Structures are given as C-alpha cells and as structure tokens.
C-alpha cells in the first residue's frame, strides 16, 4: 500500500465523493446500526491511508450554519475512505458536545470533509511559530505529555483570529494555558488541509478556498 494521501493529490471529484460518502455513511448507520462497508466504486487513491475530519452543520442559510458535530483522525490510522465512513458516524452520533443526531435532521444539515496532510513540526521559538502559519492553509496541533488539541484550518475564519490567537486557542483546545505556544516544551505541528462541503443540504459540492475566504472576511470587517 502506498503512503498517506496528501490533500494536494486529490481531484475535485474525489473530494466531492468523500462528502457524499460522509452523508451516505450516516444514512446507512440509521438504517443498519453499523458502519457501512467500503463501496465498490471508491476511487483507488481513496483506498490509501488518509486522515480526515467530518464536520456536520445545521443549515440556516449559505452564510449561517451552526456546528452539529465534528470528529476526525489526526493521523492515517485507516484508509481515507474508511476514515470518512467512521468519523462521519462519530460526528453524527458520538460528539460529546451534542446529542445523537435524529433522522429528521438529515434534510437540515450539511456535511463537510477536511482531508489532512502529514503533521509538520513547527520551530521551537515563538517567532518561528508565528511565521510558519498561513491562515486558511494550515491547521494546528499542540501536544504536551498526555494533552493534545487540534484545530482545523477553517476555525480562524469563524472568529477572524490572527496567527497569535490561532496558536493560543490551540493551546486552550489542548487543555493548556493560552500562552503555552511560547514554551519550547510544548510540541506544535501544522498540517495542510483541503475542505469540500455541501452548498446546502443534499446540494452540490464545493471546495472551499479558505485563504480567500479569510482575506474577504478581514476586508469586510476592517472597513
């Protein structure tokens, strides 16, 4: 088996396939109460090891969606297609922040899949860490001992965070003080991610250009 699927390898069609697969996985679980098998039509590249997160949002409008569940794999513990099948169900039914999804919600939610690249260690200095992040391109992982926190590349867009805030909030996600990124004993990693989502429930699939979205948001709210 070849190595981990990198986000930049994927075609738009493969990303769209993963989004539809995430929805199909949850539909299958409602009907059979078990994980769906890998579909025979799964593209060969998606059968390689891969890391992915599935985000489910309650849809009110294209611009207004509220988080309904989000779970994923940081490292490629399974094939990419198996990972999406599994974490879609986890996001729908086992995110501890929300009650399990009910069948009547399916027509009112959108599915998004973020494919993660390999973890890359950040420099140990605060200056090096700040200069190594591109908002919209990178997600972050903070680790110290048993503590670990991950934030996806789209999270800074929701709150218009800058690089320093992104680092601090990753510390908080890991259960550490927000200044932990200044400490060399805290391991920090970045990873590249690409995200595809439904434009509306059961709608067409789009790939998000997170760096463009971030620039547009900054421009809009700085006027």
N, CA, C and O of each residue as an XYZ file, in Angstrom:
892
protein
N       0.846     -1.197      0.000
C       0.000      0.000      0.000
C       0.880      1.245      0.000
O       1.887      1.304      0.705
N       0.491      2.240     -0.797
C       1.256      3.475     -0.872
C       1.079      4.300      0.393
O       0.300      3.942      1.277
N       1.820      5.426      0.473
C       1.802      6.255      1.660
C       0.531      7.079      1.799
O      -0.417      6.947      1.026
N       0.550      7.932      2.812
C      -0.606      8.751      3.152
C      -1.048      9.624      1.986
O      -0.224     10.200      1.276
N      -2.351      9.713      1.803
C      -2.908     10.613      0.799
C      -2.684     12.047      1.252
O      -3.083     12.424      2.354
N      -2.052     12.842      0.410
C      -1.851     14.251      0.709
C      -2.998     15.048      0.086
O      -3.482     14.696     -0.990
N      -3.431     16.108      0.748
C      -4.566     16.872      0.226
C      -4.373     17.348     -1.211
O      -5.320     17.347     -1.998
N      -3.137     17.761     -1.561
C      -2.927     18.314     -2.897
C      -2.969     17.262     -4.000
O      -2.959     17.607     -5.182
N      -3.015     15.979     -3.628
C      -3.141     14.918     -4.621
C      -4.573     14.765     -5.132
O      -4.791     14.283     -6.244
N      -5.531     15.169     -4.330
C      -6.917     14.844     -4.621
C      -7.498     15.722     -5.724
O      -7.197     16.913     -5.813
N      -8.328     15.121     -6.553
C      -9.088     15.877     -7.549
C     -10.354     16.416     -6.889
O     -10.743     15.975     -5.808
N     -10.981     17.367     -7.552
C     -12.257     17.872     -7.029
C     -13.267     16.735     -6.917
O     -14.009     16.645     -5.939
N     -13.286     15.875     -7.922
C     -14.259     14.779     -7.932
C     -14.047     13.835     -6.744
O     -15.015     13.328     -6.177
N     -12.788     13.597     -6.367
C     -12.523     12.730     -5.225
C     -12.975     13.388     -3.923
O     -13.515     12.724     -3.039
N     -12.750     14.699     -3.812
C     -13.237     15.406     -2.633
C     -14.749     15.382     -2.541
O     -15.309     15.174     -1.464
N     -15.415     15.597     -3.676
C     -16.869     15.549     -3.696
C     -17.374     14.158     -3.326
O     -18.379     14.017     -2.629
N     -16.675     13.143     -3.794
C     -17.047     11.762     -3.457
C     -17.026     11.567     -1.940
O     -17.926     10.935     -1.385
N     -16.008     12.103     -1.269
C     -15.887     11.929      0.172
C     -17.035     12.608      0.916
O     -17.525     12.080      1.914
N     -17.465     13.771      0.439
C     -18.587     14.459      1.092
C     -19.860     13.631      0.951
O     -20.597     13.442      1.919
N     -20.111     13.145     -0.249
C     -21.309     12.309     -0.445
C     -21.207     11.024      0.374
O     -22.205     10.527      0.896
N     -19.985     10.493      0.480
C     -19.772      9.282      1.264
C     -20.092      9.531      2.737
O     -20.680      8.675      3.397
N     -19.710     10.694      3.252
C     -19.991     11.007      4.653
C     -21.496     10.978      4.921
O     -21.938     10.414      5.921
N     -22.274     11.579      4.036
C     -23.730     11.552      4.209
C     -24.261     10.126      4.080
O     -25.090      9.694      4.881
N     -23.788      9.404      3.078
C     -24.242      8.020      2.892
C     -23.924      7.164      4.116
O     -24.707      6.289      4.486
N     -22.785      7.415      4.737
C     -22.383      6.647      5.910
C     -23.374      6.838      7.056
O     -23.743      5.878      7.731
N     -23.798      8.073      7.268
C     -24.757      8.348      8.345
C     -26.124      7.763      7.994
O     -26.790      7.190      8.857
N     -26.545      7.901      6.750
C     -27.818      7.304      6.322
C     -27.797      5.790      6.530
O     -28.770      5.206      7.007
N     -26.689      5.170      6.169
C     -26.560      3.717      6.317
C     -26.636      3.322      7.791
O     -27.261      2.322      8.142
N     -25.995      4.116      8.647
C     -25.996      3.792     10.077
C     -27.402      3.894     10.650
O     -27.786      3.070     11.480
N     -28.176      4.887     10.226
C     -29.557      4.988     10.678
C     -30.333      3.720     10.325
O     -31.143      3.240     11.118
N     -30.087      3.190      9.151
C     -30.861      2.046      8.673
C     -30.372      0.721      9.254
O     -31.178     -0.147      9.590
N     -29.038      0.562      9.375
C     -28.489     -0.744      9.738
C     -27.836     -0.790     11.126
O     -27.540     -1.869     11.640
N     -27.615      0.382     11.726
C     -26.981      0.476     13.043
C     -25.589     -0.126     13.067
O     -25.161     -0.662     14.089
N     -24.898     -0.045     11.980
C     -23.495     -0.464     11.896
C     -22.838      0.333     10.774
O     -23.512      0.956      9.955
N     -21.498      0.299     10.756
C     -20.775      1.040      9.728
C     -20.993      0.405      8.359
O     -21.060     -0.818      8.229
N     -21.102      1.247      7.351
C     -21.264      0.728      6.001
C     -19.939      0.169      5.501
O     -18.882      0.668      5.886
N     -19.970     -0.849      4.658
C     -18.733     -1.354      4.059
C     -18.193     -0.358      3.036
O     -18.913      0.522      2.566
N     -16.926     -0.512      2.705
C     -16.333      0.351      1.687
C     -17.034      0.102      0.349
O     -17.088     -1.037     -0.115
N     -17.568      1.152     -0.271
C     -18.275      0.957     -1.542
C     -17.333      0.451     -2.637
O     -16.148      0.783     -2.657
N     -17.871     -0.339     -3.523
C     -17.065     -0.871     -4.617
C     -16.591      0.231     -5.558
O     -15.573      0.075     -6.232
N     -17.326      1.347     -5.607
C     -16.954      2.413     -6.532
C     -15.956      3.405     -5.943
O     -15.678      4.435     -6.557
N     -15.410      3.109     -4.756
C     -14.440      4.017     -4.140
C     -13.195      4.137     -5.018
O     -12.597      3.115     -5.354
N     -12.783      5.351     -5.402
C     -11.602      5.526     -6.242
C     -10.351      4.926     -5.597
O     -10.225      4.940     -4.373
N      -9.436      4.406     -6.396
C      -8.237      3.753     -5.851
C      -7.428      4.630     -4.897
O      -6.933      4.139     -3.883
N      -7.288      5.917     -5.206
C      -6.473      6.776     -4.344
C      -7.068      6.879     -2.934
O      -6.328      7.013     -1.959
N      -8.386      6.817     -2.824
C      -9.034      6.946     -1.525
C      -8.899      5.683     -0.684
O      -9.271      5.674      0.489
N      -8.371      4.625     -1.274
C      -8.144      3.376     -0.543
C      -6.758      3.347      0.110
O      -6.398      2.369      0.765
N      -5.986      4.420     -0.069
C      -4.705      4.549      0.621
C      -4.916      5.130      2.019
O      -5.977      5.694      2.286
N      -3.933      5.007      2.922
C      -4.082      5.601      4.253
C      -4.344      7.102      4.150
O      -3.769      7.790      3.307
N      -5.213      7.589      5.013
C      -5.532      9.011      4.976
C      -6.134      9.476      6.290
O      -6.715      8.691      7.040
N      -5.983     10.770      6.554
C      -6.533     11.392      7.765
C      -7.587     12.406      7.348
O      -7.381     13.174      6.407
N      -8.707     12.409      8.044
C      -9.793     13.305      7.669
C     -10.670     13.626      8.869
O     -10.767     12.851      9.820
N     -11.302     14.784      8.800
C     -12.340     15.186      9.749
C     -13.641     15.367      8.984
O     -13.641     15.819      7.839
N     -14.742     15.012      9.620
C     -16.066     15.295      9.079
C     -16.750     16.302     10.004
O     -16.831     16.100     11.216
N     -17.234     17.376      9.415
C     -17.961     18.409     10.144
C     -19.405     18.417      9.655
O     -19.664     18.471      8.453
N     -20.329     18.365     10.586
C     -21.752     18.431     10.265
C     -22.294     19.739     10.835
O     -22.054     20.062     11.998
N     -23.022     20.485     10.016
C     -23.577     21.755     10.473
C     -25.077     21.791     10.200
O     -25.551     21.280      9.185
N     -25.807     22.399     11.118
C     -27.218     22.686     10.887
C     -27.298     23.899      9.973
O     -26.690     24.933     10.249
N     -28.054     23.769      8.880
C     -28.064     24.779      7.822
C     -29.259     25.710      7.981
O     -30.408     25.272      8.046
N     -28.957     27.018      8.043
C     -29.997     28.045      8.052
C     -29.966     28.881      6.772
O     -31.004     29.274      6.240
N     -28.766     29.136      6.303
C     -28.558     29.786      5.010
C     -27.129     29.476      4.602
O     -26.378     28.884      5.377
N     -26.741     29.871      3.382
C     -25.382     29.584      2.920
C     -24.349     30.176      3.876
O     -23.321     29.554      4.144
N     -24.622     31.377      4.392
C     -23.670     32.037      5.284
C     -23.865     31.646      6.739
O     -22.959     31.841      7.549
N     -25.016     31.103      7.092
C     -25.314     30.829      8.500
C     -25.509     29.336      8.726
O     -26.532     28.766      8.348
N     -24.521     28.720      9.340
C     -24.558     27.307      9.697
C     -24.032     27.176     11.117
O     -23.101     27.879     11.511
N     -24.631     26.276     11.879
C     -24.196     26.060     13.251
C     -23.649     24.647     13.401
O     -24.221     23.690     12.881
N     -22.545     24.530     14.112
C     -21.895     23.241     14.294
C     -22.857     22.234     14.920
O     -23.539     22.538     15.898
N     -22.902     21.043     14.348
C     -23.735     19.947     14.864
C     -22.871     18.758     15.299
O     -23.320     17.925     16.086
N     -21.664     18.676     14.803
C     -20.757     17.605     15.184
C     -19.498     17.670     14.345
O     -19.543     18.015     13.164
N     -18.375     17.336     14.960
C     -17.105     17.349     14.220
C     -16.128     16.410     14.920
O     -15.769     16.623     16.078
N     -15.702     15.374     14.207
C     -14.742     14.406     14.741
C     -13.877     13.922     13.579
O     -14.322     13.898     12.431
N     -12.647     13.540     13.886
C     -11.784     13.053     12.815
C     -10.559     12.344     13.328
O     -10.370     12.165     14.531
N      -9.727     11.943     12.384
C      -8.445     11.304     12.657
C      -7.328     12.278     12.308
O      -7.308     12.850     11.218
N      -6.397     12.461     13.243
C      -5.255     13.347     13.009
C      -4.198     12.665     12.150
O      -3.524     13.310     11.347
N      -4.063     11.353     12.328
C      -3.062     10.582     11.583
C      -3.779      9.493     10.794
O      -4.908      9.129     11.123
N      -3.129      8.970      9.752
C      -3.791      7.992      8.876
C      -3.817      6.587      9.462
O      -3.012      5.736      9.082
N      -4.733      6.346     10.379
C      -4.821      5.038     11.017
C      -5.564      4.029     10.139
O      -5.486      2.823     10.376
N      -6.282      4.519      9.130
C      -7.029      3.650      8.223
C      -6.933      4.231      6.820
O      -6.323      5.279      6.612
N      -7.535      3.545      5.866
C      -7.608      4.134      4.537
C      -8.486      5.383      4.616
O      -9.309      5.519      5.521
N      -8.301      6.288      3.662
C      -9.050      7.540      3.688
C     -10.554      7.286      3.605
O     -11.336      7.931      4.303
N     -10.948      6.362      2.765
C     -12.377      6.088      2.620
C     -12.941      5.484      3.903
O     -14.053      5.825      4.304
N     -12.195      4.596      4.550
C     -12.661      4.024      5.814
C     -12.722      5.086      6.905
O     -13.642      5.085      7.723
N     -11.753      5.984      6.923
C     -11.742      7.049      7.921
C     -12.979      7.921      7.806
O     -13.606      8.243      8.816
N     -13.338      8.306      6.588
C     -14.504      9.172      6.399
C     -15.780      8.450      6.814
O     -16.637      9.041      7.471
N     -15.916      7.187      6.440
C     -17.088      6.414      6.849
C     -17.213      6.402      8.369
O     -18.301      6.601      8.910
N     -16.102      6.168      9.049
C     -16.111      6.043     10.507
C     -16.355      7.372     11.195
O     -17.214      7.458     12.072
N     -15.617      8.417     10.816
C     -15.735      9.666     11.568
C     -17.023     10.408     11.240
O     -17.468     11.232     12.039
N     -17.636     10.142     10.089
C     -18.953     10.725      9.815
C     -19.960     10.236     10.841
O     -20.757     11.017     11.361
N     -19.922      8.933     11.133
C     -20.824      8.363     12.149
C     -20.472      8.910     13.529
O     -21.361      9.229     14.319
N     -19.181      9.016     13.819
C     -18.765      9.555     15.113
C     -19.268     10.990     15.277
O     -19.762     11.359     16.342
N     -19.141     11.798     14.222
C     -19.589     13.192     14.301
C     -21.095     13.288     14.493
O     -21.580     14.176     15.194
N     -21.831     12.377     13.872
C     -23.292     12.417     13.948
C     -23.828     11.909     15.279
O     -24.832     12.413     15.780
N     -23.162     10.913     15.849
C     -23.747     10.226     16.998
C     -22.917     10.271     18.274
O     -23.444      9.995     19.351
N     -21.636     10.610     18.183
C     -20.782     10.441     19.369
C     -19.946     11.674     19.701
O     -19.017     11.585     20.503
N     -20.256     12.808     19.107
C     -19.585     14.034     19.542
C     -20.157     14.382     20.917
O     -21.356     14.639     21.031
N     -19.323     14.395     21.965
C     -19.854     14.587     23.326
C     -20.491     15.955     23.558
O     -21.160     16.157     24.572
N     -20.296     16.889     22.641
C     -20.882     18.221     22.811
C     -22.350     18.275     22.417
O     -23.044     19.243     22.728
N     -22.833     17.220     21.720
C     -24.182     17.261     21.168
C     -24.896     15.938     21.416
O     -24.244     14.908     21.587
N     -26.228     15.953     21.439
C     -26.960     14.687     21.493
C     -26.847     13.964     20.150
O     -26.553     14.595     19.135
N     -27.076     12.648     20.133
C     -27.026     11.922     18.860
C     -28.015     12.496     17.849
O     -29.112     12.929     18.203
N     -27.607     12.489     16.604
C     -28.465     13.002     15.543
C     -29.710     12.129     15.395
O     -29.668     10.928     15.661
N     -30.804     12.733     14.973
C     -32.037     12.015     14.694
C     -32.305     12.038     13.190
O     -31.831     12.941     12.501
N     -33.053     11.069     12.667
C     -33.268     11.007     11.204
C     -33.889     12.265     10.606
O     -33.597     12.614      9.462
N     -34.739     12.944     11.364
C     -35.388     14.134     10.808
C     -34.421     15.290     10.596
O     -34.760     16.264      9.925
N     -33.205     15.192     11.168
C     -32.224     16.261     10.969
C     -31.512     16.157      9.624
O     -30.991     17.157      9.130
N     -31.479     14.980      9.027
C     -30.687     14.786      7.808
C     -31.007     15.784      6.696
O     -30.079     16.248      6.032
N     -32.272     16.140      6.459
C     -32.541     17.125      5.412
C     -32.175     18.559      5.792
O     -32.311     19.472      4.977
N     -31.709     18.758      7.035
C     -31.446     20.115      7.512
C     -29.981     20.353      7.861
O     -29.633     21.400      8.407
N     -29.116     19.378      7.544
C     -27.697     19.535      7.862
C     -26.849     19.430      6.596
O     -27.254     18.827      5.602
N     -25.668     20.030      6.660
C     -24.694     19.892      5.582
C     -23.475     19.145      6.105
O     -23.137     19.211      7.287
N     -22.829     18.436      5.194
C     -21.634     17.663      5.510
C     -20.413     18.320      4.867
O     -20.471     18.803      3.736
N     -19.320     18.326      5.606
C     -18.049     18.857      5.121
C     -16.945     17.877      5.481
O     -16.925     17.343      6.590
N     -16.029     17.639      4.554
C     -14.895     16.754      4.792
C     -13.611     17.548      4.604
O     -13.411     18.186      3.571
N     -12.747     17.504      5.602
C     -11.420     18.109      5.513
C     -10.386     16.992      5.501
O     -10.319     16.193      6.435
N      -9.588     16.936      4.456
C      -8.520     15.942      4.347
C      -7.227     16.583      4.860
O      -6.844     17.668      4.424
N      -6.568     15.896      5.786
C      -5.378     16.424      6.440
C      -4.118     15.828      5.834
O      -4.061     14.642      5.511
N      -3.111     16.679      5.690
C      -1.804     16.209      5.287
C      -0.986     15.780      6.490
O      -1.464     15.869      7.621
N       0.239     15.317      6.272
C       1.102     14.883      7.380
C       1.407     16.031      8.340
O       1.473     17.191      7.933
N       1.590     15.700      9.600
C       1.962     16.696     10.593
C       3.408     17.130     10.379
O       4.295     16.300     10.177
N       3.633     18.443     10.426
C       4.961     19.018     10.254
C       5.302     19.812     11.506
O       4.559     20.728     11.857
N       6.402     19.496     12.197
C       6.739     20.227     13.421
C       7.043     21.694     13.143
O       7.701     22.034     12.160
N       6.549     22.553     14.030
C       6.865     23.978     13.943
C       8.174     24.255     14.677
O       8.589     23.459     15.520
N       8.823     25.364     14.371
C      10.032     25.739     15.121
C       9.721     25.881     16.609
O       8.559     26.021     16.990
N      10.747     25.847     17.442
C      10.547     25.941     18.884
C      10.398     27.372     19.358
O       9.876     27.597     20.450
N      10.838     28.346     18.578
C      10.772     29.731     19.021
C       9.409     30.326     18.702
O       8.784     29.941     17.714
N       8.937     31.266     19.531
C       7.663     31.924     19.234
C       7.649     32.615     17.872
O       6.660     32.558     17.141
N       8.772     33.273     17.543
C       8.838     33.971     16.258
C       8.727     32.985     15.101
O       8.035     33.243     14.116
N       9.419     31.848     15.231
C       9.376     30.841     14.181
C       7.995     30.248     14.021
O       7.562     29.961     12.905
N       7.300     30.061     15.132
C       5.957     29.513     15.061
C       5.003     30.483     14.379
O       4.196     30.085     13.538
N       5.099     31.738     14.741
C       4.218     32.735     14.128
C       4.420     32.827     12.620
O       3.457     32.945     11.864
N       5.669     32.771     12.191
C       5.971     32.949     10.773
C       5.710     31.704      9.942
O       5.777     31.749      8.713
N       5.409     30.576     10.614
C       5.228     29.310      9.898
C       3.768     29.016      9.574
O       3.462     27.985      8.975
N       2.863     29.912      9.964
C       1.428     29.654      9.810
C       0.841     30.547      8.732
O       1.112     31.747      8.687
N       0.035     29.953      7.864
C      -0.770     30.709      6.902
C      -2.231     30.415      7.220
O      -2.694     29.283      7.075
N      -2.946     31.443      7.652
C      -4.356     31.263      7.997
C      -5.128     30.800      6.758
O      -5.021     31.400      5.689
N      -5.889     29.746      6.913
C      -6.660     29.187      5.808
C      -5.982     28.005      5.145
O      -6.652     27.135      4.588
N      -4.660     27.966      5.199
C      -3.926     26.840      4.614
C      -3.605     25.781      5.652
O      -3.655     24.585      5.366
N      -3.272     26.226      6.866
C      -2.784     25.298      7.881
C      -3.773     25.109      9.021
O      -4.463     26.042      9.432
N      -3.825     23.873      9.523
C      -4.400     23.579     10.819
C      -3.274     23.368     11.800
O      -2.116     23.242     11.404
N      -3.608     23.327     13.099
C      -2.581     23.238     14.136
C      -2.881     22.114     15.119
O      -4.036     21.774     15.375
N      -1.809     21.550     15.659
C      -1.875     20.565     16.740
C      -0.883     20.986     17.811
O       0.272     21.293     17.518
N      -1.350     20.998     19.066
C      -0.478     21.261     20.219
C      -0.434     20.014     21.090
O      -1.463     19.381     21.323
N       0.753     19.660     21.570
C       0.915     18.480     22.418
C       1.868     18.776     23.569
O       2.873     19.468     23.403
N       1.534     18.241     24.732
C       2.470     18.211     25.858
C       2.045     17.054     26.749
O       0.965     17.086     27.338
N       2.887     16.036     26.851
C       2.517     14.864     27.620
C       1.270     14.211     27.058
O       1.208     13.896     25.870
N       0.276     14.007     27.910
C      -0.974     13.386     27.500
C      -1.968     14.378     26.903
O      -3.017     13.984     26.394
N      -1.638     15.650     26.965
C      -2.546     16.683     26.468
C      -2.334     16.890     24.973
O      -1.198     16.937     24.501
N      -3.423     17.011     24.239
C      -3.340     17.288     22.806
C      -4.587     18.035     22.357
O      -5.699     17.728     22.788
N      -4.391     19.011     21.491
C      -5.510     19.744     20.914
C      -5.278     19.997     19.444
O      -4.147     20.243     19.024
N      -6.339     19.940     18.655
C      -6.271     20.175     17.220
C      -7.333     21.174     16.815
O      -8.466     21.118     17.295
N      -6.967     22.090     15.929
C      -7.944     22.984     15.308
C      -7.789     22.901     13.792
O      -6.675     22.897     13.267
N      -8.919     22.836     13.103
C      -8.926     22.732     11.648
C      -8.609     24.076     11.000
O      -8.733     25.113     11.651
N      -8.201     24.078      9.723
C      -7.824     25.330      9.059
C      -8.942     26.354      8.966
O      -8.668     27.548      8.849
N     -10.211     25.913      9.016
C     -11.303     26.876      8.856
C     -11.683     27.571     10.160
O     -12.423     28.554     10.133
N     -11.192     27.084     11.306
C     -11.628     27.653     12.586
C     -11.262     29.129     12.728
O     -12.105     29.897     13.190
N     -10.042     29.580     12.355
C      -9.741     31.005     12.490
C     -10.671     31.906     11.684
O     -10.836     33.079     12.019
N     -11.283     31.369     10.623
C     -12.193     32.181      9.819
C     -13.462     32.519     10.591
O     -14.033     33.596     10.421
N     -13.898     31.595     11.436
C     -15.140     31.809     12.176
C     -15.019     32.977     13.141
O     -16.003     33.663     13.419
N     -13.816     33.204     13.653
C     -13.622     34.219     14.692
C     -12.645     35.323     14.268
O     -12.317     36.202     15.064
N     -12.186     35.274     13.023
C     -11.222     36.253     12.490
C      -9.965     36.329     13.355
O      -9.482     37.417     13.669
N      -9.438     35.152     13.738
C      -8.212     35.112     14.516
C      -7.013     35.451     13.652
O      -6.988     35.155     12.457
N      -6.015     36.078     14.271
C      -4.710     36.196     13.635
C      -3.861     34.992     14.046
O      -4.338     34.094     14.741
N      -2.602     34.983     13.610
C      -1.743     33.818     13.857
C      -1.507     33.586     15.346
O      -1.539     32.445     15.807
N      -1.272     34.653     16.097
C      -1.011     34.505     17.528
C      -2.229     33.930     18.253
O      -2.096     33.055     19.108
N      -3.409     34.428     17.905
C      -4.624     33.925     18.543
C      -4.865     32.471     18.172
O      -5.317     31.683     19.004
N      -4.565     32.110     16.931
C      -4.729     30.727     16.488
C      -3.860     29.794     17.334
O      -4.321     28.743     17.780
N      -2.601     30.182     17.553
C      -1.714     29.387     18.395
C      -2.254     29.292     19.822
O      -2.272     28.213     20.414
N      -2.693     30.428     20.369
C      -3.190     30.446     21.744
C      -4.438     29.583     21.899
O      -4.579     28.864     22.888
N      -5.339     29.652     20.928
C      -6.574     28.881     21.028
C      -6.324     27.383     20.856
O      -7.079     26.564     21.379
N      -5.276     27.025     20.130
C      -4.916     25.609     20.037
C      -4.420     25.114     21.386
O      -4.698     23.978     21.770
N      -3.693     25.950     22.103
C      -3.292     25.608     23.469
C      -4.521     25.346     24.334
O      -4.580     24.355     25.062
N      -5.497     26.243     24.247
C      -6.709     26.104     25.056
C      -7.448     24.819     24.684
O      -7.959     24.116     25.556
N      -7.500     24.517     23.387
C      -8.180     23.289     22.955
C      -7.507     22.055     23.563
O      -8.166     21.048     23.821
N      -6.207     22.138     23.788
C      -5.464     21.015     24.376
C      -5.554     20.986     25.895
O      -4.989     20.093     26.527
N      -6.256     21.949     26.494
C      -6.371     21.986     27.945
C      -5.190     22.636     28.627
O      -4.935     22.396     29.807
N      -4.462     23.470     27.880
C      -3.303     24.168     28.422
C      -3.553     25.668     28.443
O      -4.496     26.135     27.804
N      -2.735     26.439     29.159
C      -2.896     27.886     29.162
C      -2.683     28.448     27.753
O      -1.951     27.855     26.960
N      -3.305     29.572     27.435
C      -3.198     30.113     26.077
C      -1.792     30.532     25.670
O      -1.516     30.684     24.480
N      -0.904     30.719     26.633
C       0.468     31.117     26.322
C       1.389     29.910     26.170
O       2.606     30.082     26.093
N       0.848     28.703     26.124
C       1.709     27.513     26.044
C       2.547     27.490     24.771
O       3.586     26.831     24.727
N       2.107     28.204     23.737
C       2.862     28.203     22.482
C       4.194     28.938     22.605
O       5.057     28.806     21.737
N       4.368     29.719     23.687
C       5.634     30.410     23.926
C       6.670     29.489     24.551
O       7.850     29.833     24.618
N       6.230     28.313     25.011
C       7.078     27.392     25.762
C       7.635     26.332     24.823
O       6.883     25.672     24.106
N       8.948     26.171     24.827
C       9.591     25.175     23.970
C       9.170     23.748     24.305
O       9.260     22.867     23.450
N       8.714     23.505     25.527
C       8.332     22.147     25.911
C       6.982     21.730     25.324
O       6.603     20.561     25.393
N       6.274     22.677     24.756
C       5.027     22.356     24.060
C       5.347     22.041     22.604
O       5.916     22.871     21.894
N       4.986     20.862     22.169
C       5.180     20.494     20.768
C       4.058     21.123     19.936
O       2.883     21.047     20.292
N       4.448     21.742     18.828
C       3.453     22.321     17.924
C       3.689     21.793     16.516
O       4.823     21.690     16.049
N       2.585     21.462     15.856
C       2.631     20.957     14.492
C       1.616     21.706     13.642
O       0.575     22.150     14.127
N       1.940     21.833     12.382
C       0.973     22.325     11.414
C       0.699     21.201     10.417
O       1.474     20.252     10.295
N      -0.399     21.329      9.723
C      -0.713     20.409      8.630
C      -1.528     21.177      7.614
O      -2.250     22.114      7.955
N      -1.407     20.774      6.374
C      -2.232     21.391      5.338
C      -3.550     20.635      5.243
O      -3.605     19.426      5.471
N      -4.590     21.350      4.911
C      -5.892     20.725      4.780
C      -6.669     21.299      3.609
O      -6.546     22.479      3.280
N      -7.471     20.444      2.985
C      -8.416     20.883      1.954
C      -9.800     20.444      2.370
O      -9.994     19.339      2.876
N     -10.768     21.332      2.146
C     -12.124     21.077      2.624
C     -13.119     21.171      1.477
O     -13.085     22.097      0.665
N     -14.005     20.185      1.437
C     -15.131     20.171      0.497
C     -16.412     20.088      1.324
O     -16.428     19.464      2.386
N     -17.493     20.720      0.838
C     -18.746     20.676      1.593
C     -19.951     20.797      0.658
O     -19.830     21.187     -0.503
N     -21.104     20.451      1.205
C     -22.365     20.667      0.504
C     -22.708     22.155      0.561
O     -22.578     22.778      1.615
N     -23.139     22.724     -0.551
C     -23.540     24.129     -0.545
C     -24.835     24.335      0.219
O     -25.081     25.419      0.747
N     -25.661     23.304      0.281
C     -26.879     23.275      1.077
C     -27.190     21.805      1.329
O     -26.583     20.947      0.688
N     -28.112     21.475      2.238
C     -28.399     20.066      2.493
C     -28.765     19.317      1.210
O     -29.668     19.721      0.477
N     -28.051     18.222      0.952
C     -28.265     17.393     -0.239
C     -27.978     18.157     -1.528
O     -28.421     17.757     -2.604
N     -27.227     19.270     -1.414
C     -26.962     20.107     -2.578
C     -25.661     19.756     -3.270
O     -25.055     18.718     -3.001
N     -25.239     20.639     -4.167
C     -23.992     20.449     -4.881
C     -22.809     20.562     -3.923
O     -22.932     21.068     -2.807
N     -21.658     20.074     -4.395
C     -20.434     20.102     -3.581
C     -19.528     21.221     -4.068
O     -19.401     21.451     -5.271
N     -18.903     21.911     -3.133
C     -17.918     22.930     -3.475
C     -16.653     22.689     -2.681
O     -16.698     22.160     -1.570
N     -15.523     23.077     -3.251
C     -14.283     23.103     -2.472
C     -14.116     24.499     -1.914
O     -14.254     25.483     -2.641
N     -13.822     24.593     -0.642
C     -13.641     25.893     -0.003
C     -12.228     26.414     -0.253
O     -11.256     25.670     -0.124
N     -12.118     27.685     -0.608
C     -10.837     28.377     -0.709
C     -10.694     29.189      0.573
O     -11.098     30.351      0.630
N     -10.120     28.571      1.597
C     -10.131     29.169      2.925
C      -9.277     30.429      3.011
O      -9.630     31.365      3.729
N      -8.162     30.465      2.292
C      -7.330     31.671      2.339
C      -8.063     32.849      1.710
O      -7.970     33.972      2.206
N      -8.787     32.606      0.627
C      -9.576     33.682      0.005
C     -10.712     34.113      0.928
O     -10.959     35.308      1.097
N     -11.401     33.145      1.523
C     -12.485     33.473      2.450
C     -11.960     34.342      3.594
O     -12.617     35.298      4.006
N     -10.779     34.009      4.103
C     -10.216     34.769      5.216
C      -9.904     36.206      4.794
O     -10.218     37.154      5.514
N      -9.288     36.356      3.631
C      -8.971     37.711      3.153
C     -10.242     38.530      2.976
O     -10.278     39.706      3.336
N     -11.273     37.922      2.429
C     -12.530     38.648      2.197
C     -13.181     39.054      3.513
O     -13.720     40.154      3.629
N     -13.133     38.170      4.502
C     -13.714     38.495      5.800
C     -12.951     39.630      6.483
O     -13.552     40.546      7.044
N     -11.626     39.555      6.429
C     -10.815     40.615      7.024
C     -11.113     41.959      6.358
O     -11.251     42.981      7.029
N     -11.211     41.937      5.021
C     -11.501     43.166      4.280
C     -12.887     43.696      4.636
O     -13.062     44.905      4.792
N     -13.860     42.818      4.765
C     -15.232     43.249      5.038
C     -15.346     43.902      6.408
O     -16.008     44.929      6.557
N     -14.705     43.308      7.406
C     -14.895     43.787      8.777
C     -13.871     44.844      9.181
O     -13.938     45.374     10.290
N     -12.927     45.156      8.298
C     -11.961     46.213      8.621
C     -12.362     47.552      8.011
O     -11.686     48.562      8.208
N     -13.457     47.550      7.275
C     -13.894     48.819      6.665
C     -14.474     49.764      7.702
O     -14.889     50.873      7.364
